[in-house]
């Protein structure tokens, strides 16, 4: 019989191998606002958020503007006021507004915001603001818009303490009277725009850009100024998602 002698060091080499640490899973994405418009304006006079985290929306109007909710009983979309006619003394305007909500202030975290749009080039007089929180010259901002020149989708971010605007524009137009799903994504040092599930543009931004402000969520326009970037088309399935 052969005698096998193990020294203490050898034994420890066999028995003390540390277990590999399990990888830490990234937090699952959380939808922090979602509006399908299927219920139209509810009994409370507001449009319900379906995520359970976002604010309900109030319809705000000026000069007899209104938002209509068209479609089938089970599947509606929002229709915004038409482009103002040349020489008109007043222009009907309308937007949807939610209260300030901390869940819509992503800071430097990954953040996505999106919507389904349908509009023509004739409906894009200025840049048409689809959804935003914050404005360029106060605090910070995230925004989605459709540009007037070529009808392309754009995503915009501005960080706290800075006037620097970061913008990515889609390589294709969306103002062709067909429904398009647009998504903006801020992930670390990259701002991207997606059209119908395909990435159509990206730009580098500082990973330190932090977005947080005390402004309301607005859909369909930034404000009621006489000349403003109002949205004049059809809109559906607006959402914001953290992570």
N, C-alpha and C positions, 0 to 999 in steps of 0.2 A: 504494500500500500504506500502510495506517495503522499507525504505530508505537505500540505500547502499552508504556508504561514503568511498571514496578512498583517502588515504593520498598521498602526493606528492611522497614519496618514493615508495609506492605501484604502483602508476601510472608509474613511471619510470621503475619499474621492468617489467611492461608489454610492454613498448614501446621502451626501449633502448637496447634491446638485439642486439648485433652487428651481422652483416651478416658474415657468414663463408667465408673466403678468397678462391677464386677459386684456385685449384692446378695449379702450373706452369708446363706446358708441356715441356718435354725434347726436345731439338732440333731434328728435323728429320734427319736421316742419309743422308749424301751427298756423292755421288760417285765423287771422285776427279781424277780418272784415269780409263780408260777402253779401252781395245784393243781386238777386235774380230778377227782381221787379215783377215776379209772377203774381204776387198778391196786390200789386198796385199800391195805392194809398190806403192803409188800414183804417180801422175804426178810430184809432188815436190821431189820425191825420198825418201819420208818418209812414215811411217805408221801412220795413223790418230788415234788420241784419240777421243773416242765417247762420253766422258762425258762433253766435252766443258770446262774442267778445267785442264786436264793433258797435258803434253808435247807430241808433235809428236815424234816418234821414228826413229832413224837412224840405218841402218844396218852397223855394224862395223865388219871387218873381218881381219884375219891374215892367212898367208900361204895357200891362195886360199880357205879358208873356205867360206861358203855361207849359207844363210837361205832360204829355199824354202817354198812357200805357196801353199799347196796342198789342195785337196778336190773339192767340186762342185763350180760352178760359184758363188752361193749365200752363201756358207758356207765353208770357208777355215780355215786351221790351219797352224801353223808354224812348220817346220821340221828343226832340227838343225844338224850340222855335226856329222858324225858317230864317234865312239870311235877310237882313233888312234891305228894303228896296231903295234904289238910288234916289236921293233927295227927300227921303222920309223925315218928318219932323221928330218922330220918336221911333224907337225900335223895340219890339217885344223881346224881353230877355228872361231867362229862367235858368236856375241851377239847383242842384240838390246839395244839402249841407248837413254834415254831422258834427257833433261837438268834438272838442279836443279830446284825444284818447291816447294815453301813454303807450298802448300796444301798437300804435301807428308811428311811434318814434323809435326807429330801429337802432339808432346810434351807429356803431360800426358793424353790426351783425348782418348776416346774410338776409336779404329782403327781396321779395318779389311782389310786383303789383301788375294787374292785368285787367283786360276787358275785351268784349267782343264789339266791334264797331262796324257800321255800315253807313257810308256817305259818298257823295260824289265830289269831284274837284270844284264844282260850282258852289258847294256848301262850305268850302274851306277858304274864307275870305282873308283872315289872318291865321296865325297858328291857332288851331282848335284844341283847347285844353280839355282832355278827357277826364282825368282824375289827378288830384294833387293834394298835398298837405304842406302848407308853408308857401312863401313867396320869395323871389330871388333876393330882394334887398332887406329881408328881416329874418334873422336867426338861422334858418336852413330850409331845405326843400327837397321833396321828391315829387316827380311829376311825369305824366305821360301826355303826349300831344301828337297831333297830326299837322305837318308843316304845309304852308300855303303854296309854295313854289312847285313842288313835285308830288304832294300828297303822301309823303313818306311818314312812317311812324317814328317818333323820337322819344327817348327816355332822358330825363334830366335829373341831376342831383347837385345840390349846393350844401357845403358843410358849414357847421357852426363856426362863427368867427371869421368867415371868409366870404368874399364876393365872387370867388372863382366859380364859374359855371362849367359843369362837366356834362356833355351831351353826346349821345350816340344816336345816329340816324339809320333807319333800315335801308338796305340796298334796293328794296323794291317799294313801289307805292301801294297804298291801301285804299285810296279814294277812287274806287272803281265801281261803286254801287253794288258791291258784294260783301257778304259778311266775312270778317277776318278776326281771328283771335290774336291779340297783341299781348306780349308779356315783357315787362322790364325786370331785369335781375341785377342786383348789386351783390357781388360775391367777393369779399376781400378787396383786392386792387383792380377789379374788373367790373365794368358796367356794360351790360349786354341788352340787346333787343331781339325778341323772337316774334316771328309772324307765322301763324298757323303751325306752330310747333317746331319751326326751323330757325336756328340762329341766323339773323340777317345783319349783324353788326356788333362790334364791341370796341371799347376804348379803355385804356389804362387810367386809373384814378388812384390817388393816394389811399392806402389802406386805413389811414388815420381819419379820413373824412367821416365825420359824425353828424347824423341827421336827427335832430330833435327840436321841436318848437311847440308853442302853445296855440297854434292856429287850428281852425276847424278843417275837417276833411271836406273837400268840395269836388263835386262831380258835374261836369258840363260847363264849367267856366270858372275864372279866377275871382271875378267881382262884377259889379254893375256899372263900371265906368262907361261913358258914352262910346268910347272905342275900346273894346275889350276882346280877349281871345275866347269868345264863346264857341261852344260846340253846337252845330246845327243839324247833326245827323241822327241816326238811330243807335241805341246803346243797350248792351245786355251784359249780364254776368260779370260785374265789377268785383274785384277781390284784392286783398292784400294778405301776404303770407310771410311769417318769420321763419327763417331756417331753410 
